[in-house]
Amino acid sequence: MNIADQIYSATDSATQDRAQAIRDQLRDAIVDRRLAPGTKLSEGEVGTLFDVSRTVARAALQMLSFEGLVRTERNRGAFVANPSPEEARQVFASRRLIEPGIAIAACGRVTAADIAAFRAQLDEEGRFIAERGPNARRAEIKASGDFHLLLASVAGNAILQRFMEELVARSSLVIALYGRSGVSACGHSEHTEIVGALENGDCGLASRLMLHHIDHIEADLDLRVRAGPALREALNF
């Protein structure tokens, strides 16, 4: 590689890293519902806020679009995704196919240090559940997602881990949009049971508990399709 190629490669790598960092910040804001579904994300405004070129801003938005957190419309731009009930069902159908296998893989690799990390994660979840502040619900959703990402990391499959990063991000948005009463306390206890199965080396139980857990999360969503109000009702006539 000549000097010019080396400079180009370094510049391209730096651009990619910056776009990734912007993607991460926007993604957190979307999942936390600080950016509401339907919010327009213009390349110009993103570039100005983060002091980067439109090219870098466009790359960050494209990453989010690939993950399903942003939708792009021809001649209109990019918007925060507003997943439909059917898309929500597909997200959890995908998790049912993937996560029981991840639990089995993690069970075969888990170490004492991993169990300690899981316990620390469970402690964090418990603290958020005990809180009653305005941001507590968002923090609970994030902590729950982090548990599943930790499990994917322990499983040791980098490709599946990337899939899970996307699925957890989409799930967090779906739960924030469609969650009814919230299943935080129940979900926390189910996480605890999964960790217990991992610690005991009971891979089959860990897989079954994971499947039950995903079913439980989806059951708490209100995915009914509702008809909008008639014109007279909408205008209060």
C-alpha positions as CSV (number, residue, x, y, z in Angstrom):
1,M,0.0,0.0,0.0
2,N,1.5,3.4,-1.0
3,I,1.4,6.5,1.2
4,A,-1.6,7.9,-0.6
5,D,-3.6,4.7,-0.1
6,Q,-2.5,4.6,3.6
7,I,-3.8,8.2,4.1
8,Y,-7.1,7.4,2.3
9,S,-7.5,4.2,4.4
10,A,-6.9,6.1,7.7
11,T,-9.3,8.9,6.7
12,D,-11.9,6.4,5.7
13,S,-11.5,4.5,8.9
14,A,-11.8,7.7,10.9
15,T,-15.0,8.7,9.0
16,Q,-16.4,5.2,9.7
17,D,-15.6,5.5,13.4
18,R,-17.2,8.9,13.7
19,A,-20.4,7.7,11.9
20,Q,-20.5,4.7,14.2
21,A,-20.3,7.0,17.3
22,I,-23.1,9.2,16.0
23,R,-25.1,6.1,15.2
24,D,-24.7,4.9,18.7
25,Q,-25.9,8.2,20.2
26,L,-28.9,8.4,17.9
27,R,-29.8,4.8,18.6
28,D,-29.8,5.4,22.3
29,A,-32.0,8.4,21.9
30,I,-34.4,6.3,19.7
31,V,-34.6,3.3,22.0
32,D,-35.0,5.6,25.1
33,R,-37.9,7.3,23.3
34,R,-36.1,10.7,23.6
35,L,-36.6,10.7,19.8
36,A,-40.2,9.9,19.1
37,P,-41.3,7.7,16.3
38,G,-41.8,9.7,13.1
39,T,-39.2,12.4,14.1
40,K,-37.4,13.7,11.0
41,L,-33.7,13.2,11.0
42,S,-32.2,15.5,8.3
43,E,-28.6,14.9,7.3
44,G,-28.0,18.7,7.6
45,E,-29.2,18.9,11.2
46,V,-27.4,15.8,12.3
47,G,-24.2,17.1,10.7
48,T,-24.5,20.4,12.4
49,L,-25.3,18.9,15.8
50,F,-22.3,16.6,15.7
51,D,-20.1,19.0,13.7
52,V,-19.5,16.5,10.8
53,S,-20.1,16.5,7.1
54,R,-23.4,15.5,5.5
55,T,-21.5,12.4,4.2
56,V,-20.7,11.2,7.8
57,A,-24.3,12.1,8.9
58,R,-25.7,10.1,6.0
59,A,-23.5,7.1,6.9
60,A,-24.8,7.1,10.5
61,L,-28.4,7.3,9.3
62,Q,-27.8,4.5,6.8
63,M,-26.6,2.3,9.7
64,L,-29.7,3.0,11.7
65,S,-31.8,2.3,8.6
66,F,-30.2,-1.1,8.2
67,E,-31.0,-1.9,11.8
68,G,-34.7,-0.9,11.2
69,L,-34.6,2.0,13.7
70,V,-34.8,4.6,10.9
71,R,-36.9,4.5,7.7
72,T,-35.9,6.5,4.7
73,E,-38.5,7.9,2.2
74,R,-37.6,9.0,-1.3
75,N,-37.4,12.8,-1.6
76,R,-38.4,13.2,2.0
77,G,-35.5,12.0,4.0
78,A,-35.0,9.9,7.1
79,F,-37.4,9.4,10.0
80,V,-37.4,7.5,13.3
81,A,-39.1,4.2,12.7
82,N,-42.6,3.5,13.9
83,P,-42.9,-0.3,13.8
84,S,-46.3,-1.8,13.0
85,P,-47.8,-4.5,15.1
86,E,-46.9,-7.0,12.4
87,E,-43.3,-5.9,12.5
88,A,-43.3,-6.2,16.3
89,R,-44.5,-9.8,16.0
90,Q,-41.8,-10.6,13.5
91,V,-39.1,-9.2,15.8
92,F,-40.2,-11.6,18.6
93,A,-40.6,-14.5,16.2
94,S,-37.0,-14.0,15.2
95,R,-35.9,-13.9,18.8
96,R,-37.7,-17.2,19.5
97,L,-35.7,-18.8,16.7
98,I,-32.3,-17.4,17.8
99,E,-32.2,-16.9,21.6
100,P,-32.9,-20.4,22.9
101,G,-29.9,-21.5,20.8
102,I,-27.8,-18.7,22.2
103,A,-28.7,-19.8,25.7
104,I,-27.5,-23.3,24.9
105,A,-24.2,-22.0,23.4
106,A,-23.7,-19.7,26.4
107,C,-24.3,-22.5,28.8
108,G,-21.5,-24.5,27.2
109,R,-19.0,-21.6,27.6
110,V,-20.0,-19.8,30.7
111,T,-17.3,-19.2,33.4
112,A,-17.4,-18.1,37.0
113,A,-16.4,-14.6,35.8
114,D,-19.4,-14.6,33.4
115,I,-21.8,-15.6,36.2
116,A,-20.4,-12.7,38.3
117,A,-21.1,-10.4,35.4
118,F,-24.6,-11.7,35.1
119,R,-25.2,-11.2,38.8
120,A,-24.0,-7.6,38.6
121,Q,-26.4,-7.1,35.7
122,L,-29.2,-8.5,37.7
123,D,-28.4,-6.1,40.6
124,E,-28.6,-3.2,38.2
125,E,-31.9,-4.4,36.8
126,G,-33.2,-4.6,40.4
127,R,-32.2,-1.1,41.2
128,F,-34.0,0.3,38.2
129,I,-37.2,-1.7,39.0
130,A,-37.2,-0.2,42.5
131,E,-37.0,3.3,41.2
132,R,-40.1,5.3,40.4
133,G,-38.6,8.3,38.6
134,P,-39.7,9.5,35.2
135,N,-36.8,7.8,33.4
136,A,-37.1,4.5,35.3
137,R,-39.1,2.7,32.6
138,R,-36.6,3.5,29.9
139,A,-33.7,2.4,32.2
140,E,-35.5,-0.9,32.9
141,I,-35.9,-1.6,29.2
142,K,-32.3,-0.8,28.5
143,A,-31.1,-2.9,31.4
144,S,-33.2,-5.9,30.2
145,G,-31.8,-5.6,26.7
146,D,-28.2,-5.5,28.1
147,F,-28.9,-8.8,29.8
148,H,-29.7,-10.4,26.5
149,L,-26.7,-8.8,24.8
150,L,-24.4,-10.1,27.6
151,L,-25.8,-13.6,27.1
152,A,-25.0,-13.3,23.3
153,S,-21.5,-12.2,24.1
154,V,-20.9,-15.2,26.4
155,A,-22.2,-17.5,23.6
156,G,-19.1,-16.5,21.7
157,N,-20.6,-16.2,18.2
158,A,-19.8,-12.7,16.8
159,I,-22.4,-13.0,13.9
160,L,-25.2,-13.9,16.3
161,Q,-24.1,-11.2,18.6
162,R,-24.6,-8.6,15.9
163,F,-28.0,-10.0,15.0
164,M,-28.9,-9.7,18.7
165,E,-27.8,-6.1,18.9
166,E,-30.3,-5.3,16.1
167,L,-33.1,-7.4,17.6
168,V,-32.6,-6.0,21.1
169,A,-32.7,-2.4,19.7
170,R,-35.9,-3.1,17.7
171,S,-37.4,-4.9,20.7
172,S,-36.7,-2.0,23.0
173,L,-38.5,0.4,20.6
174,V,-41.4,-2.0,20.3
175,I,-41.7,-2.5,24.1
176,A,-41.6,1.3,24.6
177,L,-44.3,1.7,22.0
178,Y,-46.6,-1.2,22.8
179,G,-45.9,-2.3,26.3
180,R,-48.9,-2.3,28.6
181,S,-48.3,-2.8,32.3
182,G,-44.7,-3.7,31.9
183,V,-43.2,-7.0,32.9
184,S,-40.0,-5.7,34.6
185,A,-40.3,-7.5,37.9
186,C,-41.4,-10.8,36.2
187,G,-38.7,-10.4,33.5
188,H,-36.1,-9.8,36.2
189,S,-37.1,-13.0,38.0
190,E,-36.9,-14.9,34.7
191,H,-33.4,-13.5,34.0
192,T,-32.5,-14.8,37.5
193,E,-33.8,-18.3,36.7
194,I,-31.9,-18.3,33.4
195,V,-28.6,-17.4,35.2
196,G,-29.3,-20.1,37.7
197,A,-29.7,-22.7,34.9
198,L,-26.4,-21.5,33.3
199,E,-24.6,-21.7,36.6
200,N,-25.9,-25.3,37.1
201,G,-24.9,-26.3,33.6
202,D,-28.5,-27.2,32.7
203,C,-28.5,-26.1,29.1
204,G,-31.8,-27.5,28.2
205,L,-33.5,-25.7,31.0
206,A,-31.8,-22.4,30.1
207,S,-33.1,-22.7,26.5
208,R,-36.7,-23.5,27.7
209,L,-36.6,-20.6,30.2
210,M,-35.5,-18.3,27.5
211,L,-38.3,-19.3,25.2
212,H,-40.8,-18.8,28.0
213,H,-39.3,-15.4,28.8
214,I,-39.6,-14.2,25.2
215,D,-43.3,-15.4,25.1
216,H,-43.9,-13.5,28.3
217,I,-42.5,-10.3,27.0
218,E,-44.6,-10.4,23.8
219,A,-47.7,-11.3,25.8
220,D,-47.5,-8.0,27.6
221,L,-47.6,-6.0,24.3
222,D,-50.8,-4.5,23.1
223,L,-50.6,-5.3,19.4
224,R,-54.2,-4.9,18.5
225,V,-54.9,-2.9,15.4
226,R,-57.3,-0.1,16.1
227,A,-59.3,1.9,13.6
228,G,-58.9,5.6,13.7
229,P,-61.7,7.9,14.7
230,A,-64.3,9.0,12.2
231,L,-63.9,12.5,10.8
232,R,-66.9,13.8,12.9
233,E,-65.3,12.4,16.1
234,A,-61.8,13.6,15.2
235,L,-63.2,17.2,14.8
236,N,-65.4,16.9,17.9
237,F,-68.6,17.5,15.9
